[in-house]
Amino acid sequence: MLRSLAAKAVVPVALTVTGFVVVCCSLLYGYIRADMVSAAVRQEIGLADTIVKSTRYAMLKADRETLRQTISDIGSQRGVEHVRVFNKKGLVMFSADPREIGALVDKETEGCSECHAGETPALRLGPMEQARNFHNARGEEVLAITAPIYNEAGCAEAACHFHPEGNRVLGTLDIGLSQHDLRSNLINLQGRMVVFCAMVLVLTVGGVLALLRRNVFVPLYRLRGYARTVAGGGELPALGGAEEVEEIGGHVRDLSASLRRCQEELSAARQRVAALEKRLEE
């Protein structure tokens, strides 16, 4: 079956189109996934910045109850896995989970090691360096952001505060959001891209097959039948169709006519030879 011209023409096209579509869709999925993750990181960084700015006044007034209630309200929102604020020493001062208050944060863990990798802690990190992914106790993926709380002029000059101007970082806000919705969107995107690949494959191969059948296979089948008829001694008019097919049909017809003339001349020569031999015998 694979020795036929149709199979040799269609199978390579189908494999080539399949490989091309799969590679392109894989690259496209990778780019879309990276863009969606980057957008999620930027959104969470913006949320962390909003929280820091929203609690700034309560921090200036040392209103711990307002801070505690604000952190608790934020932590109760859908998709928020944790919200905590710890000081420069790593002591958790506020948290949506009361059990974490007073605990020390390990500076060697992921999310802290980025700033504390060297002898002097880094003061500034890029957006992607602030983000970290991990799985919680339920096995769900979480995207967390650590946003430093900087010592502003209002903090150093406030009468109720004791932070000297030399302290650049007063603490850190750590917020984690569930990535369940993002993963669901990526799974839906994968399914749609698989359907898209199948549609492109079917339509492309079907279109190529239809064009090949109309412009190549049908003329070739006609040419094969024409050649067989001519070779069998039948007389046919000129073969119509594409220019190349018409030219090949003309050559086949001319070759068949030349062959017939040669056969007729050979037959006549044999008859003359037989007649001469008969006269010689007499």
C-alpha positions in Angstrom: 0.0 0.0 0.0 2.8 2.4 0.9 4.3 1.8 -2.6 1.6 3.6 -4.3 2.1 7.2 -5.5 -0.8 8.5 -3.3 0.7 7.0 -0.2 4.2 8.3 -1.0 2.8 11.8 -1.6 0.4 12.0 1.3 2.2 10.3 4.2 5.3 12.5 4.1 3.1 15.6 3.9 1.0 14.4 6.8 4.1 13.7 8.9 5.7 17.0 8.0 2.6 19.0 8.8 2.1 17.1 12.1 5.7 17.8 13.2 5.5 21.4 12.2 2.2 22.0 14.0 3.3 20.2 17.1 6.5 22.1 17.4 4.8 25.5 16.7 2.1 24.8 19.3 4.6 23.6 21.9 6.6 26.8 21.4 3.4 28.9 21.5 2.2 27.1 24.7 5.6 27.8 26.3 5.4 31.5 25.5 1.8 31.8 26.7 2.6 29.9 29.9 5.6 32.2 30.6 3.5 35.3 30.0 0.7 34.1 32.2 3.2 33.3 35.1 4.9 36.6 34.6 1.5 38.4 34.7 0.6 36.5 37.9 3.9 37.5 39.5 3.4 41.2 38.6 -0.2 41.0 39.9 1.0 39.6 43.2 3.8 42.1 43.5 1.2 44.9 42.9 -1.0 43.3 45.6 1.9 43.2 48.0 2.7 46.8 47.3 -0.9 47.7 47.9 -0.9 46.0 51.2 2.2 47.8 52.3 0.8 51.2 51.3 -2.6 50.4 52.9 -1.0 49.6 56.2 1.6 52.4 56.2 -0.6 54.7 58.3 -1.3 52.1 60.9 2.5 51.3 61.0 3.3 55.0 61.5 0.8 55.2 64.4 2.0 51.9 65.8 -1.6 50.7 65.6 -1.0 47.0 66.1 -4.7 46.1 66.3 -5.5 47.7 63.0 -2.5 45.9 61.4 -3.5 42.6 62.9 -7.1 43.0 61.6 -6.0 44.1 58.2 -3.7 41.1 57.8 -6.4 38.8 59.0 -9.0 40.2 56.6 -6.6 39.9 53.6 -5.7 36.3 54.6 -9.4 35.3 54.6 -9.8 36.2 51.0 -10.3 33.4 48.4 -7.0 32.1 47.0 -4.8 33.7 49.7 -2.8 30.9 51.3 -0.8 33.0 53.8 0.0 36.6 54.7 2.6 37.4 57.3 4.8 40.3 58.3 8.1 39.6 60.0 10.7 42.1 61.2 14.4 42.4 60.2 15.4 39.6 62.5 12.9 37.2 61.0 10.4 37.2 63.8 6.8 37.0 62.6 5.0 40.0 64.0 1.7 39.7 62.2 0.1 36.8 60.4 -3.3 35.7 59.1 -2.5 32.4 60.9 -2.2 33.2 64.7 -0.1 30.1 65.2 2.7 31.7 63.2 3.0 34.9 65.4 6.2 34.9 67.3 7.9 32.2 65.2 11.3 32.8 63.6 11.7 32.5 59.8 14.6 30.4 58.5 16.7 32.7 56.4 18.1 29.8 54.5 14.7 28.8 53.1 13.6 29.6 49.5 12.5 33.2 49.3 14.8 34.4 52.0 18.1 33.0 50.6 17.8 35.4 47.6 18.4 38.4 49.8 20.6 36.7 52.4 22.9 34.8 50.0 25.9 37.1 50.7 27.4 38.7 53.8 25.3 41.8 53.3 21.6 41.3 52.6 20.4 42.6 49.2 18.2 45.6 49.4 16.6 45.3 46.0 15.4 42.3 44.0 13.8 42.0 40.6 10.2 40.9 40.2 11.0 37.3 39.3 13.6 37.1 42.1 10.9 38.0 44.7 8.7 35.1 43.6 8.9 31.5 44.6 6.8 28.4 43.9 6.1 25.6 46.4 3.4 23.1 47.3 1.4 23.5 50.5 0.3 20.7 52.9 -2.6 19.9 50.6 -0.3 19.5 47.6 -1.6 22.6 45.9 0.9 24.9 44.1 1.4 28.3 45.7 3.1 31.4 44.3 4.6 33.5 47.1 6.1 37.0 47.0 8.4 38.6 49.6 8.2 42.3 49.6 10.6 44.3 51.8 9.1 47.1 53.9 11.5 50.1 53.5 12.3 52.7 56.1 10.8 55.9 54.7 11.4 59.4 56.0 8.1 59.4 57.8 9.1 56.3 59.7 12.5 57.6 60.8 11.1 61.0 61.8 7.9 59.8 63.6 7.9 60.6 67.3 6.5 57.1 68.2 9.1 55.2 66.3 12.6 54.3 67.1 13.9 53.2 63.6 17.1 55.2 62.8 17.5 56.5 59.4 20.3 54.1 58.7 18.0 51.1 58.8 17.0 50.7 55.2 14.7 47.7 55.6 12.3 47.4 58.6 10.7 44.1 57.8 9.2 41.9 55.1 5.7 41.2 53.9 5.3 37.6 52.7 2.1 36.8 50.8 1.2 33.5 49.0 -1.6 32.9 46.5 -3.0 29.6 45.3 -2.2 28.8 41.7 -5.2 26.5 41.2 -6.9 28.9 38.8 -3.8 29.5 36.8 -3.2 25.7 36.5 -6.8 25.2 35.5 -6.4 27.8 32.8 -3.2 26.2 31.5 -4.9 22.8 31.4 -7.8 24.2 29.4 -5.3 25.9 27.1 -3.5 22.6 26.5 -6.8 20.9 25.6 -7.7 23.6 23.2 -4.3 23.5 21.6 -4.6 19.8 21.1 -8.0 20.2 19.4 -6.5 23.0 17.3 -3.6 20.8 16.3 -6.0 18.0 15.3 -8.1 20.5 13.3 -5.1 22.0 11.5 -3.8 18.5 10.7 -7.1 17.2 9.3 -7.8 20.3 7.3 -4.2 20.6 6.0 -3.8 17.0 5.0 -7.4 16.9 3.6 -6.8 20.0 1.6 -3.4 18.8 0.3 -5.0 15.4 -0.6 -7.9 17.0 -2.4 -5.5 19.2 -4.4 -3.1 16.4 -5.2 -6.0 14.2 -6.3 -7.5 16.8 -8.6 -4.2 18.2 -10.1 -1.9 15.1 -9.9 -3.5 11.8 -9.2 -6.5 11.9 -11.5 -4.4 13.1 -14.5 -1.8 10.4 -13.8 -4.5 7.7 -13.6 -5.9 8.9 -16.9 -2.4 8.9 -18.4 -1.9 5.4 -17.2 -5.1 4.2 -18.7 -4.4 6.1 -21.9 -0.9 4.5 -22.1 -2.4 1.0 -21.6 -5.0 1.6 -24.3 -2.5 2.9 -26.8 -0.1 0.1 -26.0 -2.9 -2.4 -26.6 -3.4 -1.1 -30.1 -6.4 1.1 -29.5 -6.7 4.5 -31.2 -7.4 7.5 -29.0 -7.6 11.2 -29.6 -5.1 13.5 -28.0 -5.2 13.4 -24.1 -6.5 16.6 -22.7 -5.7 18.1 -19.2 -2.6 19.8 -17.8 0.1 20.9 -20.2 2.6 18.3 -18.9 0.1 15.5 -19.0 -1.0 16.5 -22.5 2.6 16.5 -23.7 3.4 13.1 -22.1 0.2 11.7 -23.7 1.3 13.0 -27.1 4.7 11.4 -26.7 3.1 8.1 -25.8 0.8 8.3 -28.8 3.8 9.2 -31.1 5.9 6.4 -29.7 3.0 3.9 -30.2 2.6 5.0 -33.8 6.3 4.7 -34.5 6.3 1.2 -32.9 3.4 0.2 -35.1 5.1 1.4 -38.2 8.3 -0.5 -37.3 6.2 -3.6 -36.7 4.5 -3.2 -40.0 7.7 -2.7 -41.8 9.3 -5.7 -40.0 6.3 -7.8 -41.0 6.5 -6.7 -44.6 10.2 -7.5 -44.7 9.6 -10.9 -43.3 7.1 -11.6 -46.0 9.5 -10.5 -48.7 12.2 -12.7 -47.3 9.8 -15.7 -47.2 8.9 -15.1 -50.8 12.5 -14.9 -51.9 13.3 -18.1 -50.1 10.4 -19.8 -51.8 11.6 -18.7 -55.2 15.1 -19.9 -54.5 13.8 -23.3 -53.5 11.9 -23.6 -56.8 
